[in-house]
Amino acid sequence: MQYMIIEKFHPGKIKTLYDRFDKKGRMLPEGVSYINSWINEDVTVCFQVMESESLEKLQEWIGHWNDLADFEIVPVITSAQAKAKVG
């Protein structure tokens, strides 16, 4: 399943977040894959597409970062999948 992750950085923690990323990488558990991401111009919100075999594995990944950001998880499908779904 793919998910759009909306990651809202905690005020004053953005540099700490990027420092941790530089030192430890994404820290993805087995079964979770990074697809792509975009950051708003204010560098306060990250929009990431992730793929995960389970919501629990995704929550495990979030556990490495939730002291620096708040996360919203939105299950997503492609436009082609949506078209097929509605007929």
C-alpha positions in Angstrom: 0.0 0.0 0.0 1.2 3.5 -0.7 0.7 6.4 1.7 1.0 10.2 1.5 2.8 11.2 4.7 2.3 14.9 5.7 5.1 15.7 8.1 4.8 19.0 9.9 8.1 20.0 11.4 8.1 21.2 15.1 9.1 24.8 15.3 12.8 25.2 16.0 13.6 21.5 15.2 14.2 21.6 11.4 18.0 21.8 11.7 18.0 19.0 14.2 15.8 16.9 11.9 18.2 17.4 9.0 21.2 16.7 11.2 19.7 13.4 12.3 18.9 12.5 8.7 22.5 13.3 7.6 23.8 11.0 10.4 21.3 8.1 10.4 19.5 8.3 7.0 15.8 7.6 6.8 15.9 4.8 9.3 13.3 2.8 7.4 12.3 -0.6 8.9 12.2 -3.6 6.6 9.0 -3.5 4.6 8.9 0.3 4.2 10.1 2.0 1.1 10.6 5.7 0.3 9.1 6.8 -3.1 9.6 10.6 -3.2 9.1 13.8 -1.3 8.5 17.5 -1.6 9.0 20.3 0.9 7.0 23.5 1.1 8.9 26.7 0.4 8.9 27.7 4.1 10.6 24.4 4.9 8.0 23.6 7.5 6.0 20.7 5.9 7.2 17.7 4.0 4.9 15.6 1.7 6.3 12.1 1.3 5.0 9.1 -0.7 6.0 5.9 1.1 5.1 2.3 0.5 4.6 -0.1 3.4 3.5 -3.7 3.8 1.7 -2.6 7.0 0.6 0.4 8.9 2.5 -0.9 11.9 5.8 -0.8 10.0 5.0 2.8 9.0 4.3 3.7 12.6 7.6 2.1 13.5 9.4 4.5 11.1 7.5 7.5 12.4 8.7 6.5 15.9 12.2 7.5 14.9 11.0 11.1 14.0 8.0 12.0 16.0 10.0 14.0 18.5 10.8 16.4 15.7 7.6 16.4 13.6 3.9 15.6 13.6 2.7 13.1 11.0 -0.6 12.6 9.1 -0.9 9.3 7.2 -3.2 9.2 4.1 -3.6 6.0 2.2 -3.4 6.8 -1.5 -4.0 5.1 -4.9 -2.9 6.2 -8.3 -5.1 8.1 -10.7 -5.4 5.0 -12.9 -6.4 2.9 -9.9 -9.0 5.5 -9.0 -10.5 5.5 -12.5 -10.7 1.8 -12.5 -12.4 1.8 -9.1 -15.2 4.2 -10.2 -15.7 2.3 -13.5 
